[in-house]
Amino acid sequence: MKRFNLEIVVGLFMLIGFASFAYLSVKLGDVSLFGSNNYHVEARFGSVAGLKLGAGVQIAGVNVGKVSSIALDPQSYDALVQLEIHREIELQEDTIASIRTAGIIGDRYISILPGGSPMLIEDGGEILETESAINLEELVSKYIFEKK
């Protein structure tokens, strides 16, 4: 009888351990099992140098989404960036998206400046006004080598 109780306790401990591991895997892996609470918006940039998948999307310094994909448009050679925005955040048609750097040499993120238009961007829509990333090396190079 005592051995049977010990086996039940060990079995329950193992089940709790596996459940905890599964929960952490889902949370840390940012996987949604029951559908997403986000909508997708696309933005075109001339340059996305340093921007990575999973980079944050911020409004007024508050995280409201993330970068879900980065691709190249073969016709215009612009970078197409797909953003996942939380459903409770509504973006106006005249919203401006710009690529910023956290600190001097920090990670890149997308900063969104909301507009004032009554028209909203729907799921799958596009942000038309964008500002590309500033290439710091290019600016320093111009300053050093073009000064005579």
N, C-alpha and C positions, 0 to 999 in steps of 0.2 A: 504494500500500500504506500509506503514511504517513497519507494522508487518511482511509482506511478505519479505521485505528486511532484517529484523532482523533474520528471520528464515533461509534465504539463507546464511547469514554470519555465523550463529551458525553451520549450516550444513557443510559449507566449513571448518570451524575451526575443527569440529569433524573428517572430512575426513583427513585433514592434520595431526591431532593428531594420528589417527589410522595408517596412512602410516608411520609416524615417528616411532611409536612403532614397527611396522612390520620390518622396516629397522634395528632398533637397535637390535631386537631379532635375526635377521639373522646374523648381523655382530658380535655381542657378543657371539652368540652360535656357531660361526665358521661353519655355514651351507652353503654349496654351492648348489644353486638352479639349475644352468645351467651346471652341470658337473664340474669336478675337474681339476685344472691346475697342478696336482701333479702326480707322479708315485710312485709305491710301491716297496720297497726293503726289504728283510728279512736279519736278522743277528742273529747268535746263540751266546749266552753268557753262561758261567758257572754259573754266579751269576748276578742278576739284582737288588740286594738289594737296596731299596729306590727309584728305578726308577718308575715313574708313567705315566699313560696314558696322552697324551698331552704334555709330556716333550719335550723340544726343541732339535733339531738336529742342530749342529753348525759346520761350517767350518771357521777356523781362527777367531772365536768369532762372526761370522755373522750367524744369524738364517736362515737356508735353508730348514727347515721342522719340523716335529713333530713325536712323537711316536704314532702310531694309534692302536696298540694292543700288548699285552704281553700274551704269552701262554707257557705251558710246553710241551716239546716233550716227550711223554710217553716211547719211546724206549731209548733215550740217556739221558733223564732227564736234558737236556739243556733248557734254556729259549729261546724261539723264539720271537724275537721282530720285529714287522712290522713297517717300517718307511715310512712316506709320505714325499717325496722329491720334491721340486719345479721343474717343467719341464725344466727350463732353466739351471739347474745344472746337469752336466754330471759326473757320478762317474766311475772311471776306475776299472778294475777287481782287481787290487792289492790295493784297498782302505782299510784303517784300521779304524775300528770303535771301540771307547773305551768309557766307562762310566766314567764320571767325576762329580765332585761336585763343585757347585758354592760357593766358600768360604770354610770355615772350616766345618760348619754344614749346609750348604745351600742345595738347591734342586739339584737333580741329572739330568744330561742331557747327550746326546750322542755327543761326539766330533768325527768328521770325518777328517782323514788325507788323502788327495787325493794321489793317486799313480801316476805312470808315464807310465803305460801300454797304448798302443793304443786301446786295447779292452775295450769297455764300458759295464757297467751293464745295462741290459734291464729292462723294467717294469716287476716285478715279480721275478727278479733275487735275488741273495744272495751275501752279503758281507762275504767273507771267513775268513778274518783276523779280529779278535776281541780281545779286552782286557776287562775282567770283572771288576766289581766294586770292589774297595778296601774297605774292612770292617774295619772301624776305631776302633770299639769296640774290634774286634778280635786282632788287632795289639797291642792295649793298654793292653789287657788281657795277651797276650804272654809276653810282656815286664815286666809287674808287677809280674806275677806268675811264670815265668820260670827263674827269676833271683835269684841265690842263693849265 
